[in-house]
Amino acid sequence: MADVLTAEAVRDELSGLPDWSGDQAGIARTVELATFTDAITVVDRVAVMADELDHHPDIDIRWRTLTFRCVTHSVDGVTRRDLDLARRIDKIVREVR
């Protein structure tokens, strides 16, 4: 089972993820894509990647705007798995943009 990160560790890690915010309870990022199709492409690619990792973000879709929320529900907090997921989401967003 993954360990919940300390508040300080989450802050430190978020400094390297400038589009993300949050705390020990969860991290989030909102991104706006050029088109609805681009937004859904991001969601589709994140879904495949998340299934491969067996670690899934919460995703809110509002036309071209996506909000991703990452937390490890089994331990009720942010773990290294969430930070890895955030980095992979960022990579997918960069590739689709």
Backbone as a printed PyTorch tensor [residue, N CA C, xyz], in Angstrom:
tensor([[[  0.8410,  -1.1840,   0.0000],
         [  0.0000,   0.0000,   0.0000],
         [  0.8840,   1.2450,   0.0000]],

        [[  0.4970,   2.2470,  -0.7500],
         [  1.2590,   3.4850,  -0.8690],
         [  1.0760,   4.3440,   0.3790]],

        [[  2.1290,   5.0850,   0.7200],
         [  2.0870,   5.9740,   1.8810],
         [  1.6100,   7.3620,   1.4710]],

        [[  0.7820,   7.9680,   2.3110],
         [  0.3470,   9.3400,   2.0910],
         [  1.5470,  10.2560,   2.3150]],

        [[  1.7310,  11.2030,   1.3990],
         [  2.8400,  12.1460,   1.5130],
         [  2.5390,  13.2020,   2.5700]],

        [[  3.5820,  13.7240,   3.1590],
         [  3.4190,  14.8190,   4.1130],
         [  3.0080,  16.0810,   3.3550]],

        [[  2.4650,  17.0410,   4.0800],
         [  2.0840,  18.3200,   3.4710],
         [  3.2950,  18.9670,   2.8100]],

        [[  4.4340,  18.9100,   3.4680],
         [  5.6590,  19.4970,   2.9180],
         [  6.0760,  18.7850,   1.6270]],

        [[  5.9960,  17.4850,   1.6040],
         [  6.3730,  16.7210,   0.4090],
         [  5.4450,  17.0540,  -0.7560]],

        [[  4.1620,  17.1920,  -0.4930],
         [  3.2180,  17.5510,  -1.5610],
         [  3.5590,  18.9340,  -2.0960]],

        [[  3.8010,  19.8990,  -1.2040],
         [  4.1800,  21.2550,  -1.6390],
         [  5.4370,  21.2230,  -2.4970]],

        [[  6.4410,  20.4820,  -2.0460],
         [  7.6980,  20.3870,  -2.7910],
         [  7.4730,  19.7990,  -4.1840]],

        [[  6.7070,  18.7340,  -4.2520],
         [  6.4350,  18.0930,  -5.5380],
         [  5.6170,  18.9970,  -6.4580]],

        [[  4.6630,  19.7330,  -5.8970],
         [  3.8430,  20.6290,  -6.7250],
         [  4.6580,  21.7740,  -7.3060]],

        [[  5.7720,  22.1040,  -6.6800],
         [  6.6230,  23.1670,  -7.2440],
         [  7.1710,  22.7470,  -8.6060]],

        [[  7.2610,  21.4590,  -8.8570],
         [  7.6940,  20.9480, -10.1590],
         [  6.5460,  20.6480, -11.1000]],

        [[  5.3330,  20.8960, -10.6410],
         [  4.1280,  20.6930, -11.4510],
         [  3.3250,  21.9950, -11.4220]],

        [[  3.7890,  23.0160, -12.1490],
         [  3.2270,  24.3620, -12.0010],
         [  1.7450,  24.4980, -12.3510]],

        [[  1.1970,  23.5860, -13.1240],
         [ -0.2190,  23.6760, -13.4960],
         [ -1.1370,  22.9830, -12.4910]],

        [[ -0.5460,  22.3770, -11.4720],
         [ -1.2990,  21.6260, -10.4670],
         [ -1.3200,  22.3890,  -9.1550]],

        [[ -2.3850,  22.1760,  -8.3950],
         [ -2.4840,  22.7440,  -7.0510],
         [ -3.0970,  21.6980,  -6.1420]],

        [[ -3.0160,  21.9370,  -4.8510],
         [ -3.6430,  21.0190,  -3.9190],
         [ -2.8760,  20.8850,  -2.6380]],

        [[ -3.1720,  19.8050,  -1.9240],
         [ -2.5720,  19.5210,  -0.6340],
         [ -2.6180,  18.0170,  -0.4140]],

        [[ -2.4300,  17.5940,   0.8320],
         [ -2.4120,  16.1600,   1.1350],
         [ -3.7150,  15.4560,   0.7680]],

        [[ -4.8060,  16.1950,   0.7110],
         [ -6.1120,  15.5920,   0.4340],
         [ -6.3440,  15.3160,  -1.0460]],

        [[ -5.5770,  15.9730,  -1.9240],
         [ -5.7350,  15.7670,  -3.3580],
         [ -5.0810,  16.8700,  -4.1480]],

        [[ -4.7620,  16.5740,  -5.3980],
         [ -4.1860,  17.5690,  -6.2960],
         [ -5.0780,  17.6750,  -7.5290]],

        [[ -5.0510,  18.8560,  -8.1690],
         [ -5.9360,  19.0820,  -9.3110],
         [ -5.2850,  19.9990, -10.3310]],

        [[ -5.7540,  19.8390, -11.5560],
         [ -5.3340,  20.6920, -12.6620],
         [ -6.5200,  20.8780, -13.5950]],

        [[ -6.7150,  22.1080, -14.0590],
         [ -7.7110,  22.4020, -15.0810],
         [ -6.9770,  22.8330, -16.3310]],

        [[ -7.4170,  22.3110, -17.4670],
         [ -6.7900,  22.6330, -18.7420],
         [ -7.8720,  22.8880, -19.7800]],

        [[ -7.6480,  23.8910, -20.6230],
         [ -8.5720,  24.1640, -21.7180],
         [ -7.8860,  23.8050, -23.0270]],

        [[ -8.5650,  22.9970, -23.8150],
         [ -8.0410,  22.5830, -25.1090],
         [ -8.6740,  23.4160, -26.2170]],

        [[ -8.1290,  23.3340, -27.4060],
         [ -8.5970,  24.1430, -28.5320],
         [ -9.9990,  23.7500, -28.9890]],

        [[-10.2930,  22.4570, -28.9200],
         [-11.5940,  21.9780, -29.3960],
         [-12.1220,  20.9060, -28.4490]],

        [[-13.4090,  20.6440, -28.5610],
         [-14.0060,  19.5580, -27.7850],
         [-13.3620,  18.2280, -28.1660]],

        [[-13.1040,  18.0370, -29.4410],
         [-12.4720,  16.8010, -29.9000],
         [-11.0980,  16.6180, -29.2600]],

        [[-10.3170,  17.7080, -29.1690],
         [ -9.0110,  17.6240, -28.5000],
         [ -9.1820,  17.2370, -27.0330]],

        [[-10.1840,  17.8110, -26.3800],
         [-10.4220,  17.4960, -24.9710],
         [-10.7430,  16.0160, -24.7970]],

        [[-11.5950,  15.4980, -25.6480],
         [-11.9610,  14.0860, -25.5410],
         [-10.7890,  13.1820, -25.9130]],

        [[ -9.9420,  13.6220, -26.8340],
         [ -8.7330,  12.8660, -27.1600],
         [ -7.8450,  12.7480, -25.9270]],

        [[ -7.6840,  13.8470, -25.1930],
         [ -6.9060,  13.8090, -23.9550],
         [ -7.5360,  12.8180, -22.9770]],

        [[ -8.8390,  12.9150, -22.7870],
         [ -9.5310,  12.0050, -21.8610],
         [ -9.3250,  10.5510, -22.2820]],

        [[ -9.4730,  10.2690, -23.5630],
         [ -9.2870,   8.8970, -24.0530],
         [ -7.8700,   8.3890, -23.7630]],

        [[ -6.8870,   9.2240, -24.0140],
         [ -5.4960,   8.8090, -23.8040],
         [ -5.1810,   8.6590, -22.3160]],

        [[ -5.7290,   9.5550, -21.4980],
         [ -5.5460,   9.4290, -20.0500],
         [ -6.2150,   8.1450, -19.5550]],

        [[ -7.3810,   7.8160, -20.0870],
         [ -8.0890,   6.6030, -19.6680],
         [ -7.2530,   5.3530, -19.9400]],

        [[ -6.6610,   5.2770, -21.1130],
         [ -5.8340,   4.1090, -21.4610],
         [ -4.6380,   4.0230, -20.5180]],

        [[ -3.9680,   5.1510, -20.3270],
         [ -2.7940,   5.1800, -19.4530],
         [ -3.1830,   4.8170, -18.0170]],

        [[ -4.2870,   5.3580, -17.5300],
         [ -4.7240,   5.1000, -16.1560],
         [ -5.0710,   3.6240, -15.9560]],

        [[ -5.7020,   3.0220, -16.9530],
         [ -5.9880,   1.5840, -16.8670],
         [ -4.6980,   0.7750, -16.7860]],

        [[ -3.6960,   1.1770, -17.5610],
         [ -2.4100,   0.4760, -17.5250],
         [ -1.7730,   0.5790, -16.1420]],

        [[ -1.9200,   1.7440, -15.4890],
         [ -1.3490,   1.9560, -14.1560],
         [ -2.2390,   1.4130, -13.0450]],

        [[ -3.4950,   1.1300, -13.3740],
         [ -4.5160,   0.7830, -12.3760],
         [ -4.5960,   1.8720, -11.3070]],

        [[ -4.5810,   3.1150, -11.7890],
         [ -4.6950,   4.2890, -10.9110],
         [ -5.3810,   5.3740, -11.7330]],

        [[ -6.5700,   5.7830, -11.3220],
         [ -7.4400,   6.5980, -12.1690],
         [ -7.7460,   7.9610, -11.5580]],

        [[ -7.6260,   9.0180, -12.3490],
         [ -8.0050,  10.3420, -11.8530],
         [ -9.5140,  10.5340, -11.9460]],

        [[-10.0250,  11.4510, -11.1560],
         [-11.3880,  11.9350, -11.3680],
         [-11.2840,  12.9660, -12.4860]],

        [[-12.1920,  12.9180, -13.4470],
         [-12.1480,  13.8250, -14.5900],
         [-13.4940,  14.5060, -14.7500]],

        [[-13.4690,  15.8240, -14.8150],
         [-14.6650,  16.6140, -15.0840],
         [-14.5210,  17.2080, -16.4820]],

        [[-15.5070,  17.0000, -17.3360],
         [-15.4790,  17.4890, -18.7190],
         [-16.5320,  18.5760, -18.8590]],

        [[-16.0890,  19.7680, -19.2490],
         [-16.9800,  20.8990, -19.5340],
         [-16.5700,  21.4710, -20.8900]],

        [[-17.1670,  20.9720, -21.9340],
         [-16.8680,  21.3410, -23.3130],
         [-15.3840,  21.1680, -23.5750]],

        [[-14.6060,  22.2270, -23.7120],
         [-13.1710,  22.1240, -24.0080],
         [-12.3120,  22.1350, -22.7430]],

        [[-12.9430,  22.2560, -21.5920],
         [-12.2230,  22.3890, -20.3340],
         [-12.3070,  21.0910, -19.5340]],

        [[-11.1380,  20.6150, -19.1410],
         [-11.0320,  19.3850, -18.3550],
         [-10.4300,  19.7120, -16.9930]],

        [[-10.9610,  19.1070, -15.9550],
         [-10.3450,  19.1930, -14.6370],
         [-10.0200,  17.7810, -14.1840]],

        [[ -8.7560,  17.5920, -13.8410],
         [ -8.2700,  16.3100, -13.3370],
         [ -8.0180,  16.4430, -11.8430]],

        [[ -8.4630,  15.4580, -11.0870],
         [ -8.2020,  15.4030,  -9.6480],
         [ -7.5800,  14.0490,  -9.3320]],

        [[ -6.4740,  14.0930,  -8.6030],
         [ -5.7690,  12.8600,  -8.2630],
         [ -5.6490,  12.7220,  -6.7500]],

        [[ -6.0430,  11.5640,  -6.2730],
         [ -5.8980,  11.1840,  -4.8700],
         [ -5.9500,   9.6630,  -4.8170]],

        [[ -5.2020,   9.0920,  -3.9180],
         [ -5.2480,   7.6440,  -3.7400],
         [ -6.3380,   7.3590,  -2.7190]],

        [[ -7.5000,   6.9500,  -3.2080],
         [ -8.6710,   6.7830,  -2.3470],
         [ -8.4710,   5.7250,  -1.2670]],

        [[ -7.6840,   4.7080,  -1.5620],
         [ -7.5050,   3.6180,  -0.5920],
         [ -6.7910,   4.0720,   0.6740]],

        [[ -6.0200,   5.1770,   0.5750],
         [ -5.3340,   5.7040,   1.7620],
         [ -5.7900,   7.1220,   2.0800]],

        [[ -6.7670,   7.6210,   1.3110],
         [ -7.3740,   8.9290,   1.5590],
         [ -6.3530,  10.0580,   1.5790]],

        [[ -5.4830,  10.0780,   0.5580],
         [ -4.5010,  11.1490,   0.4740],
         [ -3.6380,  11.0200,  -0.7630]],

        [[ -2.7510,  11.9830,  -0.9320],
         [ -1.8500,  12.0240,  -2.0850],
         [ -0.6360,  11.1390,  -1.8230]],

        [[ -0.3320,  10.3060,  -2.8240],
         [  0.8420,   9.4300,  -2.7610],
         [  1.7060,   9.6960,  -3.9950]],

        [[  2.8330,   9.0390,  -4.0490],
         [  3.7190,   9.1530,  -5.2270],
         [  2.9840,   8.7330,  -6.5040]],

        [[  2.0510,   7.8080,  -6.3780],
         [  1.2850,   7.3550,  -7.5530],
         [  0.5010,   8.5240,  -8.1610]],

        [[ -0.0200,   9.4090,  -7.3210],
         [ -0.7760,  10.5560,  -7.8230],
         [  0.1300,  11.5380,  -8.5510]],

        [[  1.3170,  11.7280,  -8.0300],
         [  2.2620,  12.6410,  -8.6750],
         [  2.7290,  12.0820, -10.0120]],

        [[  2.9600,  10.7860, -10.0600],
         [  3.3160,  10.1430, -11.3290],
         [  2.1690,  10.2840, -12.3270]],

        [[  0.9580,  10.0750, -11.8540],
         [ -0.2210,  10.2290, -12.7130],
         [ -0.3130,  11.6610, -13.2430]],

        [[ -0.0820,  12.6420, -12.3900],
         [ -0.1260,  14.0510, -12.8000],
         [  0.9070,  14.3290, -13.8950]],

        [[  2.1010,  13.8260, -13.7280],
         [  3.1560,  14.0300, -14.7440],
         [  2.7620,  13.3930, -16.0790]],

        [[  2.1630,  12.2300, -16.0240],
         [  1.7430,  11.5510, -17.2540],
         [  0.5760,  12.2950, -17.9180]],

        [[ -0.3300,  12.8340, -17.1160],
         [ -1.4170,  13.6480, -17.6680],
         [ -0.8370,  14.8750, -18.3580]],

        [[  0.1170,  15.5440, -17.7190],
         [  0.7580,  16.7150, -18.3280],
         [  1.3740,  16.3680, -19.6780]],

        [[  2.0310,  15.2260, -19.7540],
         [  2.6700,  14.8050, -21.0130],
         [  1.6190,  14.6080, -22.1000]],

        [[  0.5150,  13.9770, -21.7750],
         [ -0.5460,  13.7670, -22.7510],
         [ -1.1240,  15.1000, -23.2120]],

        [[ -1.3660,  16.0070, -22.2900],
         [ -1.8960,  17.3280, -22.6490],
         [ -0.9430,  18.0300, -23.6040]],

        [[  0.3480,  18.0060, -23.3070],
         [  1.3500,  18.6480, -24.1970],
         [  1.3030,  18.0210, -25.5970]],

        [[  1.1810,  16.7210, -25.6700],
         [  1.1770,  16.0380, -26.9540],
         [ -0.0640,  16.3690, -27.7950]],

        [[ -1.1990,  16.5590, -27.1560],
         [ -2.4320,  16.8400, -27.8950],
         [ -2.5080,  18.3140, -28.2870]],

        [[ -2.0150,  19.1790, -27.4470],
         [ -2.0430,  20.6140, -27.7630],
         [ -1.2220,  20.8440, -28.9780]]])
